[in-house]
Amino acid sequence: MKNITLITVILFMSILATAQDNSSTDNNQIGTIFGKNKDAKLGWFIGLDNGYTQFGSRDVYLSGLNAGLIINHNFSIGFSGSGWTNRNSMYYSNITDTTGAYLEGGFGRFILEYTLFPKAAVHLTFPLMIGGGAASYINDMDNWEWDDNEWDTHHKNLDTDVFFSIEPGIRAEINVFKFMRLNAGFSYRFVSGLEMMNTSADMMNNYTVTAGLKFGKF
């Protein structure tokens, strides 16, 4: 995790050096690598994010979708939904004395984001995600249940909890086209109120390295 964070910091330094060459962009237009965009006071965005983090010592891969409004180029407000996708790696064998389970769940949070020098082709953003999440331990063994005059199988939910989450971060963003931006960065996730059997309350507190695409009217 430390090596990934170091690589990300080095990437930031390289991008910031490049950004100095883009600071002369016309104040009335947004600079991009392949052209310029006319000035817009109110915009919108839809973003796709992929990230890597850890829960305790477990590697966790996140995928998410976010969307919202952009006000005066600098301020964004929206909603983000994400979840971990590597279910097979999230098996915990000691949830109870006799049963293991897979940890499943995700996050649903509001996004507040400030963009520094948004009209430059390369710039920085400072996202803050505030909201919550939910997690469940699911026993993957088949459990039989009589339903609608026939037997059916289902997976048993051993434990479920909801929790509060806040995650500030920093990203480098590139205006590739007037309708598309590429970004990469890192954040730190704080989780409060996680209470699940045989699970540390701070298990989800950790850094996340993220890369994504953002589409919209900027």
N, C-alpha and C positions, 0 to 999 in steps of 0.2 A: 504493500500500500504506500509506503514511503517513497519507493522508486517511482511509482506512477505519479504521485504528487510532485516530485522533483521534476519529472519530464514535463508536466503541465506548466509548472512555473517557468521553465526554460522556454516553452512554447509561447507563453505570455510575453516574455521579454523580447522574443524575436518579432512577434506580431506588433508590439508597441513600437519597436524601432521602425517597422514598415509604416506604421500609422502616421509617423511624423511627416512622411512624404505626401500624405493625403489631407493634411490639416488645412491646406489652401483651397479646399473645395468651396465653390460658390455658396454663400450663405442662404440663397434661395432655392438650392437644389440639393438632393441627396446624392452623394457620390457612390458609385458602384464600380465593380471591376469592369463591367461591360456596358457602362453608360450612366446616365443620370436620371433621377426621378423628379417630377415637378413637386412643388411644395404642397403638403397636405396637413391640415390642422387636426383632423380626427381620422384615425385609421383603425385597422383591426389585424389580428394575426391568428394563425393556427400553427401549432408547433408539434413536432415529433421529437421525443427525447429518448436516448438510451444511456444508461449509466451503470457504473460498477461501484459497489460498496461492500461492506462486510457487516454481518450480524454476529457479534462475538468474533470467532475465528472462521466463520463460514463465508465463502465467496457468494455474493448476491448480485444478480444481473437484473436491472430494472428497465422497464419499457413504459412509456407514458405518452399522453396526448394532452395538450393545453391549448387554450383559446381565450381571447379577450379583446379589449379595446386599447388603442394607443392614443394618448391625448397630447397634442402639441409636440409630437415626436419623442419627447423625453420620458413621459410617464405612461406605464402600462398597468392595467388591472384586468384580471381574468381568473380562470379556474384551471386547475391541473389535476388530472387523475393518472395514477401510475400503480404498478404492481410488480412483484418479482416473478420472473419467468422461468427460472431454473428449478422447478419443483422437485425433480429427482435428486437434487443436491441438498435439499432442505429437509432430509429425514432425520429425526431425532429418536434414538432408540430407547431413551430412558424417561419418556414422558410420564409413564406410570411404572410400577414394579414389573408389570407383565406385558405392557403394550408400548410400541413405538408409534410415531405419527409424522406426517408431513406438515410443515408450517406453510400455510397459505394466507394471502392477504394483500393489502395495498394501502395507498394513501389517496385522500381527496382533500385538496387544499386550495385556498385562494392565493393568487400571485399578485404581488406588488413589485414593480420593477422600475428602476431608474436607469436610463441610458445616457452615458456620457459622450458628447460629440456625436449624436446619431447621424449627422449628415456626412461624416467622414466614412470612406469606404471600409475602414477598419476602426473599430471602437470597442469600448467596454460597457458591459451592462452589470447591474447589481440587483439580481432577483431576490425576493424574500417570499417564501411560501409558508403560509400559516393555515392550519386546519387540523385535520385528524387522520386517523387510519383505523384499520381493523385487522386482526389476525386470528387465525384458527388453527388448532392442531387436528388434522383429519386422519383417522385410522383408515388405511387403505385395504384392510381386510374386508371381504364381503360379509355383510350382515343381512340376514333374511327378515323380511317384514311382510305381513299379510295386508294387501291393499287392493280394493276393488275386486274381491273374490279371486285373487291370484297372488302368488308369492312374488316378491320383488326384492332386488338387492340394492343396498345403499351403503355408503361409507359413513362411519360413525364420527360425529364431531365430539372430540374429547374435551375441548376447552376453547372458548372464544372471548376476546376482549376488544374493546375500543380504546383509543388513546389520543392524546393531543400531540401535535408535532409542529415544530417551527424550524425552518431551514434557510438561513441566509447564505448567499453565495456570490461568486464573481465569474463572469464569462467574457471571453474575447469573441467578438461577433464580426463577421465579414458580409458586406452587402454584395452578394454574388451577382444577382440581377435586381431590378427594381421591385420584384415581387418575391424574392427569395433571399434568406440570410442563413449563413452557416455559423454555428457557434460551438465553443468548447470551453469548459471551465471546471470548477469544483465548488463544493458547498459543504457545510457541516450541519448534520441533522440532530436536533434535540427531540427526544421523545419523553413524554411524561404521562404517568397513569397506566403504564403497561403492567398488568398483573395476571400472569398465566402460570400454570403449574410447572414447577421445576425450571423456571425461566428467570434470568436476571432482569431486573426492572430497567437497566440501562443497556440491554443487549443491542438495541437499534441505534444507539448514539454513535455516530461515526461520520467520517468524510465520505463524500460521493464524488466521483469523477464522471463528468457528463459530456456528451457530444450530441448535437441535434441540428435539425433544420427547422426554419420558421418561414411560413408563407403568409402573404397578406398585402395590405395597403399600408405602407410605412410613411 
